[in-house]
Amino acid sequence: MTNIWTETCAPGHHYVAGAKLRPLSFGHALLMERIGLNEILTPLEFHCFIGICSRTYEQAVKWLGWYLSPVGQWYYARKPMPRDKNAALAEAMEYALQAQQLPELLGSEDSVEAGARYGAPLLQIIRSTALEHLNYQPDKINDAPFGQLVWDILARNEMRGGAKIIHGELAAGLAALQQLQQTRMEAQP
């Protein structure tokens, strides 16, 4: 298996614009979802991202109360971005991507074509699965590393006969076989 798993589940220190960030946790993802922080395009969004991800869940909840206040919004709207804005945004993107790397999965065609069958938000499904089947604790789950949580769920799914976690080279080989089959189908009269 590639080092994606270790990079995701045991990340090293990560700095964005000089700020030391904690490993992206379920609680971080939850808070960013709550306030609609999907992209980091403005100084306000950048400082919110740094403010959340540099704290534990409980600390971030308290900080977010101040950040969302009129005074906090005024302060952070005027707080300058780092000198090299593009480098800071690239570091933030790298941090988010590293924390959410997932393996390639090999599922049955029925499960892939059927798509999602749940109405619950993805984060709620992740939380429920971790609490019910993986013995995560309700009072500690919001500080659980997000990537590790997702990998735990995918590994459990694989052990129960679900989609298989496959190595990148195997996935490339399967894609080549699929392309070969499609080429043969097109070549038949």
N, C-alpha and C positions, 0 to 999 in steps of 0.2 A: 504494500500500500504506500502511496506517496506520503509526503510530509504534511499534506493538507490537514489530516486529523490532528497531528501534534501541534501545528501552528494554530488551529482553531481551539483546541481543548486546553492547551497550555501555552497561551500567548506570552511573549516577553513584554517588557515595558514598551509603551507606545507614547510618543510625544507628538503633539500637534501644536504648532506655533509656540513651542516652549512649554506648553502645559502638559503635565504628566496625566494621562488618562488611565482609568481602571479598565480591566478587561470588560468588554461590552457584556452587560448582564441582561437577564430577562426584564428586570425592573427598568433599566435604561430604555429598552425597546418599548416597554409599556408606557413610560412617560412621554417618549417622543411620539408614539401613536396617539396618546391622549391629547397632545397639543397640536397635532397635525404637522410635525416636523419631518417631512418626507424628503426634502431637498435642502441643501445648505447653499443658498444663493445670496443672501443679504448679511450684513454685519450682525443684525439682530438674531438671525437663525444660526450663524456661526457661533456667537457667544452663548446661545442657548445650548447648542450641541456640546460645547466645551464644558459649560456649567453642569450639565446633567452627567456626562460621561467621566468627569473627573471626581465624582462623588459616589458614595454608596447610595443605595436606593433611598434610605431614610433621609440622608443628608440632601439628596437631590430633591426630594419632595418638599423639604423645608425651603431650600433655595428657590425652587420653582415658584413658591408662593410669593417670594419677594420679587423674583424676575417678572412675574406676570402683573405685579402691581403697577400703577401709573408711574411711580418714581423709578421702579426697576426698568420699565420699558423706555422711559426717557433716558436713563443712564446708559443702557446697553445700545440704544439707537445711536448715541453719540460717541460711544467708546470706539476708538479706531481699530481697524483690522490690522493684522501684522503687516510689516513693510512689504513682504512678498506675499501678496494675497493669494495668487495662484498656487504657490508652493504650499501654503497653509491649507487651502481647499483640497489640494491633492493628497496631503497627509491625512486629512479628515476622511477622504474617500477610501484611502488605503486601509485605514483603521477599521472602518465599517465593513469593507469587503473581507478583510482578514478574519474578522470575528464571525462572519456568516458563511464561510466557505462550506459547501456541502459536497458529499460524494456524488458521483453519478450513480443512478439507480437503474436496475434492470427489472422491470415489472412485466406483467402479462399485458398483452394488447388490450384485453378487456378493461383492466384497471386504468391504463393510460388513456384509452378513448373515452371512458366514462367520465373522467374528470372528477372534480371535488363533489362530494355528495352531502356535505355538511353546510348548515347555515351559520354556524358559530364562527366568529372571527378566528383566524389562524392562531393568534396568541392565546386565545382561550382554549383551543384544542390542545396546544402545546402544554399549557399549564395543567389542564385536567389530566392529560396522559401522564405527565411527570408526577403529579400528586397521587393519582390512583394506582399506577402500575410501576413506578420507579422509586417510590418511597421518598420523594422530595418532601420537605417539610413546608407547610403553608407560611410559616413565619420567616423562612429563609430563602424561599424560591426566588424572590425578587432580586436577590444578590447572586443568584446562580449564574455562572458564565453562560451566555446565550448559546454560543456555538457548541459547548459541551452538552447542554440540555438537548439541542436538536440532534446531535450525534447519538446521544443515549436513546432517544426515541427511535431514530432510524435503525440502530443496532437491535433494539428490542423487536421492532417490526420485522427485521430480517430473521431473527431467531424464531419468530412465530410463523415463518413461511411467507412473509410479505416480500416486497421488492428487495432485490439483492444489491448490496453495496459492491460496486465493481471498480476495478483499477482503471485508470485513464487509458492505458494501452488496450485493454480488453474492450473498452467502449469504442475506441477508434477502429479496432478490428471488426466489431459488430457493425459499425456504420459502413465500413468498406464492404462487408458481406451484403448488407442491405442495398447498397449502391449497385453491386454486381448483380443482385437479383433483379433490381429495377431495370438495369441495362438489358438483361436477358429477356425480361418481359416485353420491353419495347422492341427488341430485335425479332421477336416471334411474329410470324405473319398473321 
